[in-house]
Amino acid sequence: MISTKNNVRHMKCLEEFTLLDDIFFFRCADGHPEFVAEILKLVLRESHIEVSNMELQKYIQPFERHGYILDCFIKTDDQRIMNVEIQQDSRGAVPKRARAYASALDVEQLEKGTDYQELVETILIFFTKHDKLKQGLPIYHVKRTIEETNTYFNDGLKIIYVNCSFKGRSPFDKLIHDMTCRDPKQMHYAFMKERAGYFKNNEGGKKQMCEALRKLERDNYLLGEMCGMEKGFEKGREEGREEGREKGREETKISIAKSLILTDVLSLEDIAKATGLSIEEVQKLKQTILK
């Protein structure tokens, strides 16, 4: 049984988790592509979707430029590419992010010598805690149109926003409810109730989540230590010890980034933001560690 003081605190955190918390969503999805497939069927209103490949927090870097961390990258048996993004923070679901991610996915699949006609349909789905597009709807389907004729410009790209703050009567009410529900027993869909219930109510699942939270807590401690050292670095600059302090700061950033990579809790993008390193630097560190 889970009974330590720290785990009691972690259990309280776990009780508050919903599927809009990425750490909880990833645990529910990991190793269970059928879980994600059922969500896709509800969003796309399709009776059958078979996931042939799924990668959580997939890293891609087209042309050795800016890197992208995809929350849930999917290939289906009918040759479509999809990416599901879980966004508590509205800043993570800005329209230009959708544009950048769609472009990156196209470059990723378009190998040298491939004809453009071979690009498959790409679907980006954002689950947002707030109504990012601010038009009061539960779901938004974004497609390009020809302005002069108001007809669909069929380039094979679809962008979908699911507004999980919507309250009202719609075909998506049950889905929105379950994505934001803390108690699996109150969920409508059996597949969500089963996976969420495993981590919320099963001893083995709770142990896994507590371990993940311990790692996250340890990461936060390391970041706190780094922030404290930053003050020392600043004082050093003021006293004219810029060169030594700068070297120490870079070494600290690299050391903490390596520790965070090894915990396998934060995404590479989050590690880059937390440490001040570039996503390219973090990716190289990961490749070095995994050799």
BAFI-3210 file (N, C-alpha, C; in Angstrom, 3 decimals, decimal comma, padded with zeros to 6 digits):
// residues 291
n [1|2|3|4|5|6|7|8|9|10|11|12|13|14|15|16|17|18|19|20|21|22|23|24|25|26|27|28|29|30|31|32|33|34|35|36|37|38|39|40|41|42|43|44|45|46|47|48|49|50|51|52|53|54|55|56|57|58|59|60|61|62|63|64|65|66|67|68|69|70|71|72|73|74|75|76|77|78|79|80|81|82|83|84|85|86|87|88|89|90|91|92|93|94|95|96|97|98|99|100|101|102|103|104|105|106|107|108|109|110|111|112|113|114|115|116|117|118|119|120|121|122|123|124|125|126|127|128|129|130|131|132|133|134|135|136|137|138|139|140|141|142|143|144|145|146|147|148|149|150|151|152|153|154|155|156|157|158|159|160|161|162|163|164|165|166|167|168|169|170|171|172|173|174|175|176|177|178|179|180|181|182|183|184|185|186|187|188|189|190|191|192|193|194|195|196|197|198|199|200|201|202|203|204|205|206|207|208|209|210|211|212|213|214|215|216|217|218|219|220|221|222|223|224|225|226|227|228|229|230|231|232|233|234|235|236|237|238|239|240|241|242|243|244|245|246|247|248|249|250|251|252|253|254|255|256|257|258|259|260|261|262|263|264|265|266|267|268|269|270|271|272|273|274|275|276|277|278|279|280|281|282|283|284|285|286|287|288|289|290|291]
n.u [000,835|000,377|001,777|003,577|004,652|005,377|004,208|001,547|001,126|001,653|-000,421|-002,580|-002,124|-002,441|-005,152|-006,255|-005,593|-006,444|-007,263|-006,347|-004,000|-000,798|001,149|-000,427|-002,094|-000,151|000,691|-001,631|-001,893|000,472|001,809|-000,688|-002,157|-004,757|-006,306|-005,847|-006,787|-009,543|-010,244|-009,645|-011,576|-013,893|-013,466|-013,122|-015,381|-015,607|-016,085|-014,176|-010,816|-007,562|-004,612|-001,434|001,100|002,507|003,918|004,968|005,700|007,414|010,370|011,258|013,313|013,430|015,626|017,764|017,067|014,888|013,650|010,964|008,624|006,389|003,378|001,699|002,226|000,937|000,422|-001,884|-003,688|-004,768|-003,003|-002,781|-001,503|-001,367|-001,452|-001,748|-002,197|-001,905|-003,030|-002,817|-002,094|-002,918|-001,097|000,345|-001,139|-001,343|-002,343|-000,181|001,590|000,339|000,540|003,369|003,904|002,467|003,869|006,369|005,724|005,044|007,519|008,933|007,832|008,226|010,390|013,562|013,177|010,576|007,291|005,060|002,400|002,308|002,146|000,509|-002,753|-002,854|-003,527|-003,981|-004,648|-005,758|-006,266|-007,639|-007,574|-008,868|-011,034|-009,519|-009,914|-012,014|-014,800|-016,934|-017,571|-017,715|-015,956|-013,639|-013,114|-010,536|-009,876|-008,344|-009,613|-010,716|-010,715|-012,187|-014,245|-015,168|-014,761|-013,567|-010,113|-008,357|-005,801|-005,027|-004,595|-005,759|-006,849|-007,746|-009,445|-010,292|-012,400|-012,198|-013,395|-015,985|-019,378|-022,440|-024,936|-023,972|-022,719|-020,256|-020,159|-019,880|-017,294|-015,748|-016,418|-015,271|-012,563|-011,953|-012,556|-012,045|-012,600|-012,572|-014,753|-016,907|-016,779|-017,922|-017,174|-016,090|-013,471|-011,893|-012,508|-011,446|-008,593|-007,866|-008,828|-007,129|-004,706|-005,558|-006,886|-005,905|-003,428|-000,924|-000,917|-001,135|001,275|003,076|002,402|003,022|005,772|006,481|005,749|007,491|009,895|009,398|009,191|011,781|013,099|012,118|013,309|016,010|015,899|015,237|017,577|019,270|018,226|018,887|021,645|021,888|021,634|024,029|025,706|025,015|025,859|028,557|029,154|028,776|030,901|032,980|033,812|033,142|033,848|034,548|032,211|030,343|031,167|030,726|027,948|027,068|028,021|026,478|023,880|024,074|024,600|022,221|020,357|021,088|020,419|017,643|016,933|017,516|015,582|013,314|010,788|010,062|009,515|011,802|011,611|010,552|012,658|014,622|013,510|013,493|016,185|017,453|018,981|019,369|016,973|018,274|020,755|019,953|018,923|021,281|022,666|021,029|021,386|024,079|024,039|022,560|024,151]
n.v [-001,203|002,328|004,673|006,553|009,831|011,623|010,364|010,591|013,277|013,276|011,658|013,315|015,181|013,516|012,933|015,261|015,324|015,436|014,305|016,375|017,103|016,792|014,947|012,986|012,218|011,161|008,925|007,385|006,917|005,709|002,884|002,035|002,321|001,978|003,374|006,061|005,901|005,569|008,062|009,639|008,690|009,724|012,498|012,867|011,753|009,150|005,715|003,776|003,638|002,739|002,575|002,453|003,158|004,805|007,507|009,006|012,299|012,806|013,746|015,957|017,406|019,244|019,867|020,477|022,671|024,601|022,639|020,287|019,153|016,653|015,950|013,598|011,580|010,075|007,410|006,105|003,127|003,671|005,302|007,956|010,859|011,987|014,300|014,748|017,293|018,233|020,834|022,812|025,425|028,272|029,548|027,595|026,756|028,436|029,756|029,981|028,129|025,770|025,998|025,865|023,292|021,699|022,198|021,138|018,430|017,807|018,155|016,182|013,810|014,019|012,805|013,104|013,515|012,672|012,926|015,712|015,011|012,724|013,329|012,648|012,814|015,116|015,620|017,822|017,995|019,893|019,796|021,969|023,755|026,157|028,333|028,790|029,952|031,572|031,706|030,507|027,802|024,168|022,693|023,245|023,232|023,718|024,751|025,439|027,844|028,979|032,305|033,974|032,367|030,993|028,261|024,959|024,504|021,957|020,804|018,753|019,169|019,340|021,108|020,946|022,203|021,380|022,579|022,456|023,828|024,229|024,520|023,115|021,907|019,551|017,341|016,638|016,766|014,626|013,720|016,036|016,304|013,945|014,336|016,360|015,423|014,529|012,263|008,985|007,253|008,773|009,150|008,948|007,317|004,018|003,209|005,365|005,527|003,123|003,303|005,731|005,097|003,021|004,292|006,014|004,511|001,873|000,039|-000,552|001,197|003,661|003,685|003,921|006,502|008,040|007,682|008,976|011,564|011,996|012,109|014,385|016,251|016,151|017,154|019,760|020,650|020,627|022,596|024,741|024,947|025,721|028,239|029,599|029,610|031,217|033,778|034,059|034,000|036,382|038,252|037,752|038,705|041,402|041,937|041,687|039,155|037,860|035,987|033,519|032,995|032,796|030,502|028,684|028,869|027,836|025,234|024,371|024,545|022,576|020,301|020,116|019,852|017,336|015,741|016,099|015,013|012,327|011,662|011,422|012,665|015,378|017,072|017,473|020,015|021,458|021,156|022,614|025,188|025,521|025,451|027,259|026,521|025,824|024,061|022,439|022,057|020,605|018,318|017,263|016,657|014,636|012,679|012,137|011,073|008,753|007,165]
n.w [000,000|-000,610|001,420|002,465|003,603|001,545|-000,668|-000,008|-000,468|-003,209|-004,054|-003,622|-005,613|-007,805|-007,622|-008,577|-011,229|-014,708|-018,040|-019,505|-018,413|-019,358|-018,415|-017,251|-019,362|-021,127|-019,662|-019,702|-022,417|-023,209|-024,673|-025,361|-028,014|-028,893|-027,135|-027,822|-030,428|-030,048|-029,024|-031,252|-033,054|-031,923|-032,136|-034,912|-035,844|-036,915|-037,638|-037,633|-036,882|-037,227|-035,544|-036,743|-036,024|-033,230|-031,510|-028,597|-027,639|-029,831|-031,459|-034,009|-036,532|-039,065|-041,774|-040,091|-038,606|-036,581|-033,898|-033,196|-030,812|-030,762|-029,251|-029,431|-031,869|-034,760|-037,042|-039,318|-040,404|-042,863|-044,081|-043,112|-041,414|-038,117|-035,390|-031,988|-029,702|-026,350|-024,526|-021,862|-021,466|-023,230|-024,830|-026,028|-028,140|-030,293|-033,505|-035,350|-034,432|-035,112|-037,870|-038,181|-037,166|-038,953|-041,316|-040,641|-040,355|-042,976|-044,304|-042,995|-043,996|-046,703|-048,633|-050,398|-053,845|-053,868|-055,119|-054,852|-054,847|-053,423|-050,785|-047,793|-046,166|-043,532|-040,146|-037,550|-034,153|-031,521|-028,142|-025,974|-022,885|-022,586|-024,513|-027,207|-029,752|-029,307|-030,046|-028,961|-029,463|-029,297|-030,836|-033,461|-036,916|-039,020|-042,199|-045,366|-047,660|-050,898|-051,396|-053,168|-054,140|-052,021|-051,673|-050,894|-050,499|-051,313|-049,861|-048,290|-045,600|-042,296|-039,472|-036,155|-033,377|-030,129|-027,826|-024,569|-022,550|-023,056|-022,251|-022,460|-024,768|-026,966|-029,564|-028,622|-025,917|-024,042|-024,573|-024,001|-021,322|-020,223|-020,778|-019,049|-016,576|-013,196|-011,730|-012,554|-012,318|-012,920|-015,607|-019,015|-021,206|-021,650|-022,298|-021,564|-018,865|-017,973|-018,453|-017,160|-014,645|-013,904|-013,228|-011,303|-009,351|-009,116|-007,371|-008,543|-010,735|-009,417|-008,080|-010,214|-011,144|-008,880|-008,791|-011,163|-010,477|-008,368|-009,750|-011,261|-009,228|-008,258|-010,481|-010,453|-008,119|-008,864|-010,805|-009,213|-007,725|-009,778|-010,381|-008,049|-008,248|-010,420|-009,385|-008,117|-010,296|-011,524|-009,617|-009,766|-012,303|-011,889|-010,256|-011,910|-012,671|-015,016|-017,076|-015,783|-014,360|-016,407|-017,705|-015,641|-015,428|-017,887|-017,668|-015,533|-016,609|-018,586|-017,029|-015,506|-017,553|-018,565|-016,368|-016,300|-018,759|-018,322|-016,428|-017,918|-017,931|-018,453|-021,578|-024,357|-025,355|-023,187|-021,390|-022,696|-022,536|-019,758|-018,990|-020,605|-022,699|-026,219|-028,282|-030,048|-028,804|-026,548|-027,765|-028,887|-026,549|-025,554|-027,522|-027,098|-024,489|-024,866|-026,394]
ca.u [000,000|001,100|001,425|004,566|004,204|005,508|003,227|000,237|001,070|001,549|-001,762|-003,481|-001,920|-003,043|-006,604|-006,640|-005,242|-007,393|-006,571|-005,744|-002,656|-000,063|001,811|-001,442|-002,492|000,909|000,666|-002,791|-001,714|001,704|001,614|-002,101|-002,616|-006,212|-006,857|-005,810|-007,652|-010,933|-010,404|-009,666|-012,871|-014,886|-013,197|-013,292|-016,689|-015,372|-016,400|-013,003|-009,467|-006,556|-003,307|-000,358|002,312|002,273|005,093|004,701|006,768|008,327|011,190|011,659|014,082|013,629|016,707|018,657|016,645|014,128|013,121|009,573|008,229|004,991|002,836|001,243|002,336|000,215|000,177|-003,028|-003,578|-005,169|-001,923|-002,894|-000,642|-002,091|-000,743|-002,639|-001,513|-002,643|-002,605|-003,413|-001,743|-003,367|000,040|000,839|-002,069|-001,513|-002,478|001,087|002,208|-000,282|001,161|004,741|003,890|002,015|004,984|007,396|005,251|005,151|008,934|009,346|007,385|008,531|011,791|014,127|012,696|009,163|006,358|004,176|001,116|002,397|001,874|-000,737|-003,557|-002,298|-004,535|-003,488|-005,751|-005,384|-007,202|-007,277|-008,324|-009,669|-011,536|-008,444|-010,400|-012,938|-016,056|-017,987|-017,944|-016,999|-014,934|-013,399|-012,416|-009,871|-009,457|-008,115|-010,634|-010,440|-011,440|-013,128|-015,392|-015,523|-014,749|-012,499|-008,825|-008,040|-004,365|-004,786|-004,303|-006,876|-006,481|-008,942|-009,330|-011,367|-012,499|-012,623|-014,095|-017,361|-020,479|-023,686|-025,406|-023,340|-022,326|-018,948|-020,256|-019,335|-015,843|-015,212|-016,585|-014,303|-011,212|-011,770|-013,108|-011,037|-012,999|-012,876|-016,070|-017,900|-016,562|-018,934|-016,617|-015,460|-012,030|-011,268|-012,724|-010,532|-007,192|-007,730|-009,077|-005,954|-003,708|-006,158|-007,448|-005,154|-002,188|000,201|-000,985|-000,835|002,714|003,733|002,185|003,776|007,171|006,606|005,675|008,742|010,888|009,083|009,540|013,239|013,466|011,830|014,333|017,219|015,690|015,320|018,990|019,846|017,794|019,681|022,988|021,826|021,867|025,461|026,329|024,779|026,756|029,897|029,310|028,890|032,221|033,999|034,254|032,215|034,275|034,431|030,808|029,644|031,513|030,017|026,531|026,854|028,220|025,314|022,761|024,283|024,441|020,802|019,670|021,350|019,622|016,237|016,773|017,537|014,331|012,325|009,470|009,830|009,843|013,041|011,257|010,428|014,004|015,303|012,957|013,845|017,617|017,973|019,703|018,553|016,443|019,319|021,749|019,360|018,853|022,634|022,960|020,292|022,064|025,327|023,706|021,992|025,130]
ca.v [000,000|003,585|005,316|007,518|011,226|012,201|009,771|011,170|014,538|012,929|011,140|014,467|015,716|012,559|013,084|016,450|015,178|015,068|013,961|017,593|017,194|015,964|013,825|011,951|011,744|010,315|007,634|006,625|006,573|004,958|001,454|001,743|003,103|001,873|004,456|007,268|005,656|005,814|009,516|010,137|008,358|010,663|013,832|012,864|011,137|008,006|004,468|002,900|004,187|001,798|003,220|001,534|003,585|005,927|007,938|010,100|013,297|012,561|014,912|016,062|018,620|019,349|020,712|020,895|023,984|024,546|021,318|020,226|018,029|016,324|015,243|012,243|011,429|008,857|006,999|005,196|002,083|004,204|006,189|009,344|011,270|012,830|014,681|015,239|018,155|018,491|022,186|023,542|026,829|028,710|029,969|026,440|026,387|029,579|029,307|029,857|026,864|024,764|026,166|025,375|021,848|021,096|022,287|020,193|017,082|017,636|017,976|014,902|012,690|014,250|012,495|013,623|012,855|012,310|013,860|016,360|014,310|011,601|013,776|012,071|013,734|015,425|016,182|018,296|018,152|020,549|019,815|023,164|023,974|027,357|028,535|029,541|030,713|032,550|031,857|029,849|026,498|023,058|022,179|024,075|022,578|024,772|024,323|026,544|028,051|029,974|033,469|034,533|031,484|030,363|026,805|024,282|024,314|020,635|020,537|017,589|019,540|019,691|021,516|020,863|022,631|020,927|023,537|021,683|024,679|024,400|024,035|023,214|020,693|019,307|015,931|016,422|016,997|013,502|013,723|017,161|015,964|012,932|014,910|017,292|014,787|014,054|010,970|008,039|006,645|009,680|009,270|008,300|006,325|002,920|003,125|006,398|005,125|002,021|003,740|006,714|004,389|002,225|005,139|006,711|003,613|000,632|000,264|-000,532|002,437|004,783|003,648|004,486|007,943|008,648|007,702|010,040|012,836|012,151|012,571|015,764|017,042|016,212|018,088|021,118|020,998|020,956|023,891|025,739|025,122|026,487|029,631|030,179|029,837|032,339|035,008|034,124|034,366|037,811|038,975|037,597|039,625|042,748|042,053|041,584|037,784|037,431|034,812|032,312|032,767|032,370|029,097|027,916|028,835|026,907|023,878|024,054|024,298|021,280|019,268|019,986|019,317|015,896|015,115|016,120|014,052|010,982|011,383|011,065|013,182|016,591|017,014|018,181|021,424|022,029|021,204|023,745|026,416|025,612|025,652|028,335|025,955|025,700|022,711|021,688|021,659|019,559|017,116|016,699|016,065|013,382|011,712|011,767|010,255|007,486|006,387]
ca.w [000,000|-000,667|002,674|002,929|003,635|000,204|-001,562|000,317|-001,219|-004,622|-004,290|-003,718|-006,963|-008,730|-007,559|-009,342|-012,636|-015,764|-019,286|-020,055|-017,860|-020,306|-017,753|-017,032|-020,692|-021,662|-018,961|-020,180|-023,828|-023,437|-024,876|-025,643|-029,175|-029,043|-026,316|-028,657|-031,585|-029,646|-028,952|-032,632|-033,651|-031,406|-032,682|-036,366|-036,141|-037,787|-036,939|-037,574|-037,062|-036,751|-035,396|-037,101|-035,323|-032,328|-030,759|-027,673|-027,584|-030,956|-031,805|-035,405|-036,789|-040,507|-042,308|-039,004|-038,114|-035,340|-033,598|-032,768|-029,976|-031,036|-028,084|-029,766|-033,323|-035,139|-038,423|-039,343|-041,412|-044,163|-044,527|-042,672|-040,314|-037,168|-034,175|-030,936|-028,747|-025,123|-024,184|-020,747|-021,659|-024,548|-025,641|-026,766|-029,224|-031,194|-034,893|-036,069|-034,033|-035,968|-039,192|-038,128|-036,983|-040,204|-042,261|-040,209|-040,671|-044,426|-044,640|-042,424|-044,822|-048,114|-048,876|-051,636|-055,049|-053,728|-055,754|-053,883|-054,817|-052,506|-049,422|-047,285|-045,373|-042,223|-039,240|-036,261|-033,199|-030,274|-027,017|-025,214|-021,652|-022,783|-025,873|-027,843|-030,905|-028,714|-030,773|-028,205|-030,002|-028,667|-031,740|-034,648|-038,015|-039,784|-043,532|-046,288|-048,684|-051,942|-050,910|-054,142|-054,388|-050,753|-051,856|-050,159|-051,164|-050,778|-049,826|-047,446|-044,222|-041,432|-038,125|-035,322|-031,986|-029,248|-026,722|-023,400|-021,581|-023,536|-021,413|-023,219|-025,411|-028,259|-029,704|-028,014|-024,480|-023,285|-024,758|-023,237|-019,902|-019,809|-020,855|-017,935|-015,376|-012,251|-011,171|-013,640|-012,133|-013,488|-017,045|-019,855|-022,130|-020,908|-022,534|-020,741|-017,471|-017,670|-018,389|-016,083|-013,395|-013,546|-012,581|-010,156|-008,337|-008,994|-006,619|-009,473|-011,504|-008,519|-007,812|-011,391|-011,180|-007,786|-009,212|-012,154|-009,754|-007,615|-010,719|-011,598|-008,050|-008,244|-011,550|-009,989|-007,128|-009,612|-011,442|-008,156|-007,441|-010,873|-010,238|-006,979|-008,757|-011,356|-008,635|-007,919|-011,565|-011,753|-008,725|-010,312|-013,438|-011,325|-009,635|-012,946|-012,889|-016,075|-017,836|-014,974|-014,034|-017,625|-017,900|-014,626|-015,742|-018,987|-017,148|-014,707|-017,514|-019,244|-016,011|-015,162|-018,737|-018,610|-015,303|-016,700|-019,858|-017,746|-015,707|-018,949|-017,563|-019,233|-022,989|-024,698|-025,529|-021,844|-020,824|-023,326|-021,958|-018,349|-018,789|-021,432|-023,837|-027,420|-028,469|-030,745|-027,803|-025,718|-028,590|-028,984|-025,253|-025,468|-028,394|-026,430|-023,329|-025,292|-027,146]
c.u [000,869|000,745|002,421|004,019|004,270|004,456|001,813|000,062|000,923|000,157|-002,780|-003,355|-002,619|-004,556|-007,089|-006,374|-006,461|-006,583|-006,052|-004,411|-001,775|000,630|000,836|-001,907|-001,447|000,920|-000,478|-002,587|-000,542|001,443|000,199|-002,605|-004,121|-006,928|-006,933|-006,730|-009,112|-011,209|-010,498|-011,006|-013,957|-014,713|-013,521|-014,631|-016,550|-015,582|-015,178|-011,733|-008,503|-005,208|-002,222|000,951|001,982|003,557|004,703|005,927|007,859|009,071|011,529|012,363|014,369|014,780|017,680|018,328|015,935|013,561|011,697|009,357|006,734|004,449|002,492|001,149|001,767|000,230|-000,955|-002,875|-004,039|-004,237|-002,167|-001,914|-001,431|-001,178|-001,740|-001,813|-002,429|-002,156|-003,421|-003,235|-002,099|-002,217|000,606|-000,031|-002,314|-001,577|-001,145|001,885|001,641|000,335|002,568|004,773|003,463|003,137|006,067|006,997|005,336|006,594|009,421|008,973|007,769|010,017|012,243|013,645|011,241|008,285|005,413|002,836|001,120|002,249|000,526|-001,510|-002,950|-003,365|-003,863|-004,678|-005,212|-006,531|-006,782|-008,176|-009,277|-010,096|-010,551|-008,944|-011,552|-014,215|-017,172|-018,434|-017,164|-015,847|-014,846|-012,610|-011,851|-009,384|-009,227|-009,251|-010,137|-011,314|-012,519|-014,385|-015,891|-015,653|-013,490|-011,259|-008,217|-006,545|-004,013|-004,442|-005,583|-006,339|-007,759|-008,612|-010,533|-011,338|-013,065|-013,214|-015,570|-018,358|-021,778|-024,053|-024,761|-022,992|-021,011|-018,969|-019,611|-017,816|-015,200|-015,303|-015,497|-012,873|-010,921|-012,228|-011,987|-011,330|-013,379|-014,256|-017,172|-017,758|-017,610|-018,363|-015,794|-013,952|-011,276|-011,360|-011,717|-009,096|-006,981|-007,899|-007,880|-004,949|-004,256|-006,519|-006,675|-003,816|-000,969|000,245|-000,636|000,662|003,490|003,601|002,964|005,260|007,413|006,599|006,922|009,851|010,664|009,459|011,047|013,754|013,258|012,850|015,624|017,104|015,757|016,760|019,649|019,481|018,587|021,087|023,024|022,112|023,355|026,199|026,193|025,708|028,183|030,156|029,521|030,270|033,345|034,504|033,396|032,632|034,095|032,988|030,030|029,909|030,770|028,544|026,240|027,006|027,028|024,101|022,866|024,067|022,981|020,017|019,874|020,507|018,157|015,970|016,683|016,266|013,218|010,912|009,134|010,188|011,153|012,783|011,159|011,791|014,777|014,828|013,438|015,312|018,184|018,842|018,783|018,058|017,464|020,379|021,229|019,287|020,226|023,044|022,270|020,962|023,355|025,071|023,298|022,972|025,667]
c.v [001,252|004,408|006,364|008,926|011,863|011,659|010,253|012,483|014,273|012,420|012,265|015,123|014,820|012,690|014,241|016,310|014,885|014,714|015,202|017,914|016,244|014,769|012,666|011,369|010,792|008,951|006,766|006,131|005,627|003,457|001,050|002,616|003,051|002,947|005,741|007,107|005,939|007,316|010,106|009,859|009,324|012,054|013,892|012,279|010,022|006,726|003,570|003,710|003,188|002,512|002,202|001,896|004,791|006,232|009,126|010,988|013,017|013,852|014,869|017,400|018,718|020,289|021,193|022,294|023,825|023,148|021,393|018,986|017,798|015,486|013,798|012,105|010,076|008,664|005,976|004,183|002,542|005,336|007,663|009,597|012,217|013,180|015,288|016,044|018,426|019,821|022,779|025,050|027,244|029,138|028,819|026,040|027,549|029,082|029,122|028,636|025,732|024,809|025,568|023,850|021,133|021,098|021,263|018,756|016,802|017,364|016,611|013,732|012,826|014,039|013,020|012,806|012,453|013,368|014,436|015,646|013,140|012,022|013,232|013,129|013,883|016,107|016,561|018,550|018,759|020,416|020,971|023,325|025,150|027,458|029,425|030,416|031,645|032,794|031,021|028,496|025,383|022,531|023,076|023,256|023,667|024,187|025,554|026,620|029,053|031,184|033,949|033,684|030,801|028,849|026,223|024,110|023,037|020,336|019,393|017,899|019,900|020,039|021,588|021,324|022,100|021,816|022,830|022,535|024,835|023,774|024,200|021,879|020,587|017,830|015,610|016,580|015,881|013,452|014,823|016,881|015,004|013,449|015,797|016,706|014,226|012,639|010,011|007,407|007,490|009,836|008,472|007,131|005,280|002,900|004,189|006,026|004,050|002,513|004,747|006,044|003,566|003,070|005,874|005,753|002,318|000,899|000,331|000,755|003,642|004,842|004,247|006,001|008,642|008,721|008,805|011,406|013,073|012,658|014,032|016,699|017,221|017,174|019,526|021,586|021,412|022,317|025,017|026,022|025,973|027,958|030,328|030,495|031,001|033,655|035,183|034,527|035,862|038,652|038,901|038,525|041,038|042,978|041,846|040,187|037,120|036,108|033,516|031,972|032,252|030,888|028,218|027,795|027,840|025,461|023,433|023,737|022,910|020,141|019,029|019,415|017,811|015,158|015,034|015,143|012,637|010,652|010,982|011,476|014,416|016,366|017,753|019,678|022,120|022,149|022,384|025,070|026,615|025,973|026,816|027,844|025,930|024,267|021,833|021,196|020,526|018,245|016,459|016,039|014,715|012,307|011,231|010,806|008,847|006,629|005,212]
c.w [000,000|000,560|003,150|002,832|002,254|-000,746|-001,267|-000,435|-002,718|-004,970|-004,398|-005,089|-007,987|-008,769|-008,425|-010,832|-013,504|-017,007|-020,011|-019,386|-018,663|-019,648|-017,528|-018,368|-021,252|-020,990|-019,469|-021,610|-024,065|-023,529|-025,207|-026,804|-029,372|-028,217|-027,131|-029,860|-031,249|-029,534|-030,352|-033,303|-033,193|-032,025|-034,175|-036,804|-037,172|-036,988|-036,791|-037,821|-036,456|-036,719|-035,704|-036,408|-034,450|-031,572|-029,886|-027,581|-028,623|-031,304|-033,289|-035,601|-038,290|-040,842|-041,232|-038,501|-036,777|-035,127|-033,063|-031,916|-030,185|-029,882|-028,407|-031,280|-033,724|-036,653|-038,390|-040,469|-042,790|-044,603|-044,235|-041,540|-039,421|-035,995|-033,202|-029,940|-027,549|-024,562|-023,043|-020,943|-023,079|-025,448|-026,463|-027,931|-030,173|-032,635|-035,621|-035,622|-034,880|-037,360|-039,213|-038,010|-038,265|-041,236|-041,929|-040,541|-042,162|-044,841|-044,164|-043,340|-046,288|-048,360|-050,239|-052,828|-055,007|-054,372|-054,704|-053,775|-053,836|-051,047|-048,960|-046,500|-043,980|-041,373|-037,925|-035,348|-031,905|-029,271|-026,117|-023,987|-021,793|-024,246|-026,633|-028,977|-030,546|-029,532|-030,160|-028,711|-029,307|-029,521|-032,976|-035,674|-038,925|-041,107|-044,392|-047,305|-049,726|-051,653|-051,883|-054,324|-053,113|-050,881|-051,215|-051,031|-050,590|-050,869|-048,877|-046,004|-043,480|-040,044|-037,301|-033,906|-031,221|-028,005|-025,493|-022,283|-021,943|-022,567|-022,193|-023,826|-026,785|-028,354|-029,005|-026,494|-023,657|-023,382|-023,921|-021,741|-019,441|-019,849|-019,646|-016,596|-014,487|-011,745|-012,301|-013,527|-012,750|-015,004|-017,817|-020,651|-021,367|-021,092|-021,739|-019,263|-017,064|-017,500|-017,258|-014,720|-012,951|-012,767|-011,362|-009,011|-008,124|-008,300|-007,536|-010,274|-010,654|-008,212|-008,983|-011,433|-010,071|-008,136|-010,231|-011,477|-008,911|-008,536|-011,067|-010,454|-007,952|-009,314|-011,102|-008,958|-007,841|-010,273|-010,419|-007,774|-008,516|-010,746|-009,136|-007,437|-009,721|-010,640|-008,385|-009,175|-011,826|-010,883|-009,239|-011,475|-012,934|-010,742|-010,644|-013,209|-013,970|-016,711|-017,046|-014,660|-015,239|-017,898|-016,905|-014,919|-016,857|-018,527|-016,300|-015,572|-018,138|-018,254|-015,674|-016,336|-018,835|-017,565|-015,696|-017,835|-019,303|-016,993|-016,648|-018,565|-018,397|-020,693|-023,232|-024,846|-024,167|-021,169|-021,388|-022,724|-020,525|-018,134|-019,583|-022,577|-025,048|-027,537|-029,176|-029,771|-026,933|-026,485|-028,719|-027,680|-025,112|-026,315|-027,768|-025,281|-023,752|-026,082|-026,319]
res [m|i|s|t|k|n|n|v|r|h|m|k|c|l|e|e|f|t|l|l|d|d|i|f|f|f|r|c|a|d|g|h|p|e|f|v|a|e|i|l|k|l|v|l|r|e|s|h|i|e|v|s|n|m|e|l|q|k|y|i|q|p|f|e|r|h|g|y|i|l|d|c|f|i|k|t|d|d|q|r|i|m|n|v|e|i|q|q|d|s|r|g|a|v|p|k|r|a|r|a|y|a|s|a|l|d|v|e|q|l|e|k|g|t|d|y|q|e|l|v|e|t|i|l|i|f|f|t|k|h|d|k|l|k|q|g|l|p|i|y|h|v|k|r|t|i|e|e|t|n|t|y|f|n|d|g|l|k|i|i|y|v|n|c|s|f|k|g|r|s|p|f|d|k|l|i|h|d|m|t|c|r|d|p|k|q|m|h|y|a|f|m|k|e|r|a|g|y|f|k|n|n|e|g|g|k|k|q|m|c|e|a|l|r|k|l|e|r|d|n|y|l|l|g|e|m|c|g|m|e|k|g|f|e|k|g|r|e|e|g|r|e|e|g|r|e|k|g|r|e|e|t|k|i|s|i|a|k|s|l|i|l|t|d|v|l|s|l|e|d|i|a|k|a|t|g|l|s|i|e|e|v|q|k|l|k|q|t|i|l|k]
***
